[in-house]
């Protein structure tokens, strides 16, 4: 019985060693893919600069929705003006001097 107990824990130890080996391999791959502190600091400063530029732009530009609304109103006004101008011209006559001379002669 004692020898059976001595040999029965061996498969469990083998499975445990295999699991530990897999976990260590995954931890090593995560560690190798991790960014160093200099890269993180550089990205942090670039993000901070980009946020500052965005804040400056928001105070100097017109938001897109307001701009699109203004353009739509301008198009409507142009269409109204073209309709008003079109209604005022009723008759167009073309006078050709050569044609007039042939009737006289």
Buried (B, 14 or more C-beta within 10 A) or exposed (E): EEEEEEEEEEEEEEEEEEEEEEEEEEEEEEEEEEEEEEEEEEEEEEEEEEEEEEEEEEEEEEEEEEEEEEEEEEEEEEEEEEEEEEEEEEEEEEEEEEEEEEEEE
